Amino acid sequence: MAHSALVQDVVLAVHGGTGIPRKRMTPELEKRLESGLENALRAGFEKLAAGSALDAVETSVRVLEDWPEFNAGHGAVFTEEGTNELDAAIMDGSTRAAGAVAGLTTIKNPISLARAVMEKSEHVLLISAGAEKFARQIGAETVDPSYFRTEYRYQEWEKAQAEALRNPTGPRVFMSDTHQWGTVGAISLDKQGNLAAATSTGGMTNKHPGRVGDTPILGAGTYADNAAAAVSGTGHGEFFLRFVAAHETVALMKYKALSVADAVEEVVNGQMKPAGGEGALIALDRHGRFTTARTCEALYRGYITSQGKIVVALYD
């Protein structure tokens, strides 16, 4: 079974989504993307040294949410109505406790609110107005909705609107040839042997208002289980939902004894791709072995080893 190379001794890994074809990449954008991934890894690794895998993934994802080149937080894509709706989830592999949020419009860092749902409420998933009411009750940082807008994403939305007028019976969501899925995620293994996963997204350009993808649905785009692996996904969320991609990866490891590399390859290219699914998974097993699988040319990702060695890559 062909799959991405397995990397040993990884304690933290991140992704910034599956992105633009190499032929459209500019040196300036490449530098910004790599810097974002590196900063997320450094910040998360610093937290990991003094804290937990859960602290590390939340911290890394917060950095990526604040980095406008990624589709999460500041820089999120626009819905059909020209608004931004944000989703996120976080999961603790030691207890399988989890928190998730969807449809946020005023929360600066959705991943931190997801963690608050896990730790400060009796629930797992809160959405839209109810999630934002909870955020106010606990004092989470809020922003004006205009905070999430970037000119690049707005222009992308305008193109989608124009295409919808030209082709009213075509697909609603905009599959840009210059930028695809920019969802962000992080997975980590701490010194206590605990795994954690976190994922955050703005969804799909020109999505129907109220659409929720795989990111905040436990088992679809985000999952962690100390018995196997931590997994985060990016791509066409409807397929990750249908195939319960992140949990399927863990299940193949637990019940069929597949390696982490074979498990992600089976889910992404063995199951989802034949059905028309596009995207990628990153996974880190309980022994610190990191791997990825993808259907596309680009996957913005990086990892850091226990010794602090950082590697980032956008393509190969």
Stockholm file with secondary structure:
# STOCKHOLM 1.0

chainA/1-316         MAHSALVQDVVLAVHGGTGIPRKRMTPELEKRLESGLENALRAGFEKLAAGSALDAVETSVRVLEDWPEFNAGHGAVFTEEGTNELDAAIMDGSTRAAGAVAGLTTIKNPISLARAVMEKSEHVLLISAGAEKFARQIGAETVDPSYFRTEYRYQEWEKAQAEALRNPTGPRVFMSDTHQWGTVGAISLDKQGNLAAATSTGGMTNKHPGRVGDTPILGAGTYADNAAAAVSGTGHGEFFLRFVAAHETVALMKYKALSVADAVEEVVNGQMKPAGGEGALIALDRHGRFTTARTCEALYRGYITSQGKIVVALYD
#=GR chainA/1-316 SS CCCCCCBSSEEEEEECCBCCCGGGCCHHHHHHHHHHHHHHHHHHHHHHHHSCHHHHHHHHHHHHHTCTTSSSSTTCCCBTTSCCCEEEEEEETTTCCEEEEEEESSBSCHHHHHHHHHHHSSCSEEEHHHHHHHHHHHTCCBCCGGGGCCHHHHHHHHHHHHHHHHCTTSCSSCCCSSCCBCCEEEEEECTTSCEEEEEEECCCTTBCTTCCCSTTSBTTTEEECTTSEEEEEEECHHHHHHTTHHHHHHHHHHHHCCCHHHHHHIIIIIIIGGGTCCEEEEEEETTSCEEEEESSSCCCEEEEETTCCEEEESCC
#=GC SS_cons         CCCCCCBSSEEEEEECCBCCCGGGCCHHHHHHHHHHHHHHHHHHHHHHHHSCHHHHHHHHHHHHHTCTTSSSSTTCCCBTTSCCCEEEEEEETTTCCEEEEEEESSBSCHHHHHHHHHHHSSCSEEEHHHHHHHHHHHTCCBCCGGGGCCHHHHHHHHHHHHHHHHCTTSCSSCCCSSCCBCCEEEEEECTTSCEEEEEEECCCTTBCTTCCCSTTSBTTTEEECTTSEEEEEEECHHHHHHTTHHHHHHHHHHHHCCCHHHHHHIIIIIIIGGGTCCEEEEEEETTSCEEEEESSSCCCEEEEETTCCEEEESCC
//
